[in-house]
């Protein structure tokens, strides 16, 4: 038993070291220096929000302060039953860059968030599309630095790791364990290797060129996938397009799961995606 315990400890130590070294290799958005030759392309930020009254106003206000100015916001209220719709409309009256969409019914063959993001895309005019959630808070230069990195590295897809705030002890412990396991099975840093099949996508920040998004079939191609954020990244990598995952904790903040129960429910889809990613590959073949 002692030998088994020692072997187990050494195994998990090796896993921890591998994950630590892998994540340390990632570029950080904090280190990106904005450039002046961006050409001022339009960026369409598509926000999907369902019952996000607690966060939607603060999230959008943080986005509206961006140093990069050529942005439009397509904010999709997905059948909310709280004050989300009213809060979105109020912000639209203050800033005409905010364009609300209100969805009242979900058609067959779609999951709610995928449908909401697709409807947002249909109204978007930007050369670049950023898909995000209604509870994500942005630092003022997030878009400027992200677009700089995107153009400088000639990529098709950029996803950022956010700073995730989890307050209850047991919920935080569960999320920490999940992320540790996800890193072990998924090794997300390998997504930056163009020769690797590893792919990644994070719902808080998925930035794509319109051309690449349309080439992979938009959200129509993943309409019934609960792991839509990851599958968007898989779709890009499957086509041989370039994607990068960058550390964005300095620029993105999201409050995750106020209770252990919500953490378990919320991470269920990502557990499936992380452990059974091979299913995703065969789905796209």
N, C-alpha and C positions, 0 to 999 in steps of 0.2 A: 504493500500500500504506500509506503514511503517513497519507493522508487517511482510509482505511478504519479504520486503527488508532485515529485520533483520534475518529472517529464512534462506534466501538465503546466506547471509554473513556467518552465523553460519555453514551452510552446507559445504560451500567451505573451511572454516577454518578447519573444521573437516577432510575434504578430504586432505588438505595440511598437517595437523599434521600426519595423517595416512601414507601418502606417505613419509614424512620426517623420521618418525620413522622406517618405513619399509626399506628404502634405507640405513639408518644408520646401520642397522643390518648386511648388507652385508660385507663379508670379503674384504680386500683391497689387491691388488697384491703388493703394496708397502711394506706391512708388511711380505711378504713371504720371508723366508730365504732359499736360494738354498741349496740343499743337495748333498752329494758326492756319493750317492748310486743309482743314476738314471739308471746305467747300460748302458748309452750311446746309447739308441735306436735311430734309424733314424726317423726324423721328416720330413714329406713332406709338404711344404707350397705351396698350390695351389692358385695362384693369377689370378683372372679374370679381364681383362682390356679391355675396349672399349673406344676409343678416350680419353685416359688418358695421352696424351703427356705432359700436364702441371705438372703432379704429379708422373708418373710411375718411372722415374729415381730416384727422391729423395726418394720415398717410398722404392724401392728395395735396394738402397744404405743403408738406415737405417736398413733394415733387414739383409743385408750382414755383418753388424758389430756385430751381435749377439755373446754374450759370449759363448753360447752353439753352438758347432761347427758341430755336426753331423746332418746337415740339407741339404735338396735338395729343390730347387725352381722350380716348374712347372708353368711357366708364360704363360697364355693363352691369346693371342691377338684375341679378338672376333670381327672380321670384321671391324677393325678400319679404318677410312679414313684420320686420321692425321698421325703424326710421331711416334705413339706408337710402331709399329712393329720395326722400325729402332732403337729406343732407347732400346728396349728389346734385340735385336740382338747385339748391341754394348756392353751391360753389360754381355751377354753370352760369348763374346770373352774375356772379362776381368776375369770372374769368371766361371769356368766350372761347378759349382754347379747349375748354372742357365740353365734350359732346356726350350727353347721356343717352343710353339705350336701356329700355325697360322691357324685360322678358317676362311674360305672364304664363306661358305654357311651354312645356318641353316636348318637342316632337319625338316620335318613335325613332329608335336607332341612335340616340345620342345620350351621353351622360351630361349632366348639367353644366359643369365647368367647361368641358370641351365645346359644347354648343355656344356658351357665352363668349368664349374667346374667339370662336369662329365668326360669330355675328359681329364682334368688334373688328375683326380683320376686314370684313366686308365693307365697313364704313371708313376704314383707315386709308390714308393717302400717302403715307410715308414710304421712303426708300428703305427705311429700317423699321422693324417691328419689335417692340419690347413687350413681352407678355409677363404680367406680374399679378400679385394678389392685393386685396383691399386692406391688408393689415401690415404692409411693409413700409418702413420709414426710410427715406433717402437723405443722404448728405447732399449739400448744395451742388457739388461738382461731380456727382456720380455719373450722370449721362455724358458730360464732357470728357471725363477720363475714360469711360467705357467705350465711347465712340472712337476716341484716339487709339486705344488699344486695338479695337476691332479693325480699323483701317490700316494702322501701322503693321499689323501682323497678317493682313490679307486673309481673314477668316470668314466663315459663313455663319458661325454660331458662337456666342459667348454666354457663359453662365457664371454667376457669382455666388460664392458661399456667404450667406448672411450671418450676422451676429444673432444668435437665437437665445432669447431670454425665457428661461423656464424657472418659475419661482417655487412651487411646492416641492418639497424634498423628494418624495417618491416619484413624482413625475419627472423631475430633473435626473434622478438616478436611472429611470427607465430610458429616457431619451439619450443619456450618455452611453448606456449599454447598447442601445440600438445603433447609434452613430459609430461606435467602436466596431460592432459586428458588420455594419454596412461597409465600413472602410476595409475590413478584412476580406469580405467576399467580393466587393465591387472594385476595390483599388481605384478610386475615381481619378487619381492623378494620371493614370495610364491613358485617360481620354485625350490627353495632350500629345500623345504619340500617334502621329498620323498613320503609322503602320499597325497599330493595335486595334482590335475590334471593340475594346472597352469604350463605352459611350456614357455620357452624363447629361443631365438636364435638371435644373432646380427651379421649382415653381415661383420662387421669389424674384427671379431675374433670368429670363430667357430672351436674349437679344439675337435676332436673325436678320439677314438681308431679306427683303421681300422676295427676291428672285429665288433664294434657297428655300424659303418657306413654301412657296408655290411649287417648286420642283419636287418636294417630298410629299405633296398632296394635301397640304394644310392640315388642320385638325379633322378634316373629313376622313383622313386615312387612319386616324386613331380615335374615332368618335366614341367607341365604347371601352376605351382603355382607362381604368381608374388611375394608372400611373402615367398620366398624359405628359407631365413635365419631363420625366425620364425618357419616355417614348419619343418625344420630339427630338431629343438628343440622339437617340438610337437611329431614328430615321435619317438624320443628317449624316451620321457616321456610316450608315449602311450604303449611302450613295457615294461614299468616298469624299465627302465634303470635309472641310477643316473646322474643327471646333476646339475651344479652349475653356478650361475651368480656371478661374482666377479667385484668389482670396479677396473677399469683399467685406469682411467683418468691420472694417473701418468706415464703410460707406452705406451699409444696409443693416437695418435692425428690424427684427420681427419677434413679437411675443408669442411663443409657442405654448399651447396647451395649459390652461389654468388648473387642470386636475389630471391625476393618473389615468382615470377612465378615458378622458378625451385624448390623452397621449396614445393610449393603446389603440383606440378606434382610428385616430388620425394617421398613425404610422402603419396600420395594417396593410394598406396598399403598397407602401414603400418597402415593407418587408417582403412582400411577394415579388416586387420588382428587383430588389437586391439579390434575393436568393435564387430566383428562377428567371434570370435575365435571358437564358437560352431560349425560353418561350418567346421572348420579344423578337429575337432574331428570326425564328421560324415563322412568326406571325407576319413579318415583312417580306418573306421570300415568295 
